[in-house]
Amino acid sequence: MKKYITDERTGLKYELIGDYYYPCLEAPEAPKVGRFGMMYHDYLRNHKRVTYSGLMLSGKLKEQIEEVDRQAEELFSQLVEQMKQAEDVTEQLKAADQMEWVRRMNNIRNRAEEIVESEVVFA
């Protein structure tokens, strides 16, 4: 018996293991995304099921999630930098009073994250 065979109808390859042929399947490559991409994926799956199914069936789900993640990360970085400049959070403040700098930076990051979530991820 042959080690590998291919089904002409489906195009699937099968491997002989013992007495049985098992399909040679590979899991699709997971999208390489950060927290915003994962949030967007969960949001689509739980709240926008028709859109999620359409993207999945067309094979564009991974691309869409990666694009939203990229846009969200860019906006997040821009907002953090703009807020740091507007509120005068500098390296001098960090050197002078580290706890105050951490408090302000956490506040800025939290506000920027909320803006990104409402405008990009959950839009």
C-alpha positions in Angstrom: 0.0 0.0 0.0 1.2 3.5 -0.7 2.3 5.7 2.1 0.5 8.8 0.7 -2.5 9.1 -1.5 -4.5 12.0 -2.8 -8.3 12.2 -3.2 -9.1 13.6 -6.7 -12.5 15.0 -5.6 -11.3 17.0 -2.6 -7.6 17.3 -3.3 -6.8 16.1 0.3 -3.7 14.1 0.9 -3.9 11.0 3.1 -1.1 9.3 5.0 -1.0 5.6 5.8 -0.6 5.0 9.5 -1.0 1.3 10.5 -3.9 0.0 8.5 -5.7 3.3 8.0 -5.3 6.4 5.9 -5.6 9.6 7.9 -5.9 13.0 6.3 -2.8 15.3 6.3 -4.4 18.4 7.9 -2.7 21.5 9.0 -4.2 24.1 11.3 -4.5 27.6 9.8 -1.8 30.0 10.8 -2.9 32.1 13.7 -2.9 35.8 13.2 0.0 37.6 14.8 -1.8 40.3 16.8 -1.6 42.1 20.0 -4.2 43.0 22.6 -6.3 45.2 20.4 -6.5 42.5 17.7 -7.6 39.9 20.2 -10.2 42.3 21.6 -11.5 42.9 18.0 -11.6 39.1 17.3 -13.6 38.5 20.5 -15.9 41.4 19.8 -16.7 40.1 16.3 -17.1 36.6 17.5 -19.5 37.5 20.3 -21.4 40.6 19.0 -21.1 40.7 15.2 -21.6 37.1 14.3 -22.7 37.7 10.7 -19.7 39.8 10.0 -17.4 37.3 11.7 -18.9 34.4 9.7 -18.6 36.3 6.4 -15.0 37.2 7.0 -14.2 33.7 8.1 -15.8 32.1 5.1 -14.1 34.5 2.7 -10.7 33.8 4.3 -10.2 37.5 5.2 -10.7 37.3 8.9 -7.0 37.0 9.7 -6.2 40.0 7.4 -9.0 42.1 9.0 -7.9 41.3 12.5 -4.2 42.2 11.7 -5.2 45.4 10.0 -7.4 46.6 12.9 -4.6 45.7 15.4 -2.1 47.7 13.3 -4.4 50.7 13.1 -5.2 50.5 16.9 -1.5 50.2 17.9 -0.6 53.2 15.7 -3.4 55.4 17.1 -2.5 54.3 20.7 1.1 55.3 20.2 0.2 58.7 18.7 -2.3 59.4 21.5 0.1 58.6 24.2 2.8 60.8 22.7 0.4 63.7 22.2 -1.0 63.4 25.7 2.6 63.3 27.2 3.5 66.5 25.4 0.2 68.2 26.3 0.5 67.3 30.0 4.3 67.9 30.2 5.2 64.4 31.2 8.9 64.4 30.5 12.1 62.5 31.4 12.9 65.3 33.8 9.7 64.5 35.7 10.7 60.8 35.7 14.1 61.7 37.2 12.7 64.0 39.8 9.6 62.1 40.9 9.2 58.6 39.6 5.9 57.8 41.3 4.3 60.9 39.9 5.6 60.0 36.5 4.2 56.5 36.7 0.8 57.8 38.0 0.6 60.2 35.1 1.7 57.7 32.5 -0.8 55.1 33.7 -3.5 57.7 33.5 -2.5 58.6 29.9 -2.2 55.0 28.8 -5.6 54.2 30.2 -7.3 57.1 28.5 -5.6 56.4 25.2 -6.7 52.7 25.4 -10.3 53.7 26.0 -10.2 56.0 23.0 -8.7 53.4 20.8 -11.2 50.8 21.9 -14.2 53.0 21.3 -13.0 54.4 17.9 -11.2 51.4 16.3 -11.8 48.1 18.1 -15.5 48.4 19.0 -16.6 50.7 16.1 
